[in-house]
Amino acid sequence: MSDSKAKAATLRTRKFLTNRLLQRKQFVLDVIHPGRANVSRDELREKLAKMYKAEKDAVSVFGLKTAFGGGKSTGFGLVYDNLEAFKKFEPTYRQIRNGMGSRSGVARKQRKERKNRAKKVRGVKKAKVTAKK
């Protein structure tokens, strides 16, 4: 296992675009990783932060697909100018993936069950049924 970590991964960017409106650099990311199954998003974020002289928390990598046969992955990368821009423009689910935000507490199934219980009663009793336990 330590042998596979030692094998380096090469990062190449294509279709590079500087998006001033969203305060970021965006590109298609090609990762060449022979002898490795995959490269972690965290490791890619570190390498991209070093490449573009940005902080790791302002880098987002997503949509990675490994080519058939392995050895090469392609995805999308965003490097924001600063952390404020990252928090402002990056979708919440990707912020959570990067360890920045937090999820809402109530599960989808619980919300649906509460809604359906509320449909069965009318008036003032609805408040009692929908009250969080």
MOGIZI-V505356 format. One record per residue. SS is DSSP state (alpha for helix, beta for strand, coil for the rest). OMEGA is omega as a letter, one per 20 degrees, with the letter a starting at -180 (none if undefined). D_CENTER is the distance of its C-alpha to the mean C-alpha in whole Angstrom. Layout:
# MOGIZI-V505356
ss = [SS & SS]
omega = [OMEGA & OMEGA]
d_center = [D_CENTER & D_CENTER]
This chain:
# MOGIZI-V505356
ss = [coil & alpha & alpha & alpha & alpha & alpha & coil & coil & coil & beta & beta & beta & beta & beta & beta & beta & beta & beta & beta & coil & coil & coil & coil & beta & beta & beta & beta & beta & beta & beta & beta & beta & coil & coil & coil & coil & coil & coil & coil & coil & alpha & alpha & alpha & alpha & alpha & alpha & alpha & alpha & alpha & alpha & alpha & coil & coil & coil & coil & alpha & alpha & alpha & beta & beta & beta & beta & beta & beta & beta & beta & coil & coil & coil & coil & coil & beta & beta & beta & beta & beta & beta & beta & beta & beta & coil & coil & alpha & alpha & alpha & alpha & alpha & alpha & alpha & coil & coil & alpha & alpha & alpha & alpha & alpha & alpha & coil & coil & coil & coil & coil & coil & coil & coil & coil & coil & alpha & alpha & alpha & alpha & alpha & alpha & alpha & alpha & alpha & alpha & alpha & alpha & coil & coil & coil & coil & coil & alpha & alpha & alpha & alpha & alpha & alpha & coil & coil & coil]
omega = [r & r & a & r & a & a & a & r & r & r & r & r & r & a & a & a & r & a & a & a & r & r & a & r & a & a & r & a & r & r & r & a & r & r & r & r & a & r & a & r & r & r & r & r & r & a & r & r & r & a & a & r & r & r & a & a & a & a & r & r & a & r & a & r & r & a & r & a & r & r & a & r & r & r & a & a & r & r & a & a & r & a & r & r & r & a & a & a & a & r & a & a & r & r & r & r & a & r & a & a & r & a & r & a & a & r & a & a & r & r & a & r & r & r & a & r & a & a & a & a & a & r & a & a & r & a & a & a & a & r & a & a & none]
d_center = [26 & 26 & 28 & 25 & 23 & 25 & 25 & 23 & 20 & 21 & 18 & 20 & 18 & 20 & 20 & 19 & 20 & 20 & 19 & 21 & 21 & 17 & 18 & 15 & 16 & 14 & 15 & 15 & 15 & 17 & 17 & 21 & 21 & 24 & 25 & 22 & 20 & 17 & 15 & 12 & 9 & 10 & 13 & 12 & 11 & 14 & 16 & 15 & 15 & 19 & 19 & 19 & 20 & 17 & 16 & 13 & 11 & 11 & 10 & 6 & 6 & 6 & 9 & 11 & 14 & 17 & 20 & 23 & 25 & 22 & 22 & 20 & 16 & 15 & 12 & 11 & 10 & 10 & 13 & 13 & 17 & 17 & 15 & 16 & 15 & 11 & 12 & 14 & 13 & 9 & 8 & 9 & 6 & 3 & 6 & 7 & 4 & 6 & 9 & 10 & 11 & 13 & 13 & 16 & 19 & 21 & 20 & 20 & 24 & 25 & 25 & 26 & 29 & 30 & 30 & 32 & 35 & 35 & 36 & 39 & 41 & 42 & 42 & 42 & 41 & 38 & 37 & 38 & 36 & 33 & 33 & 30 & 32]
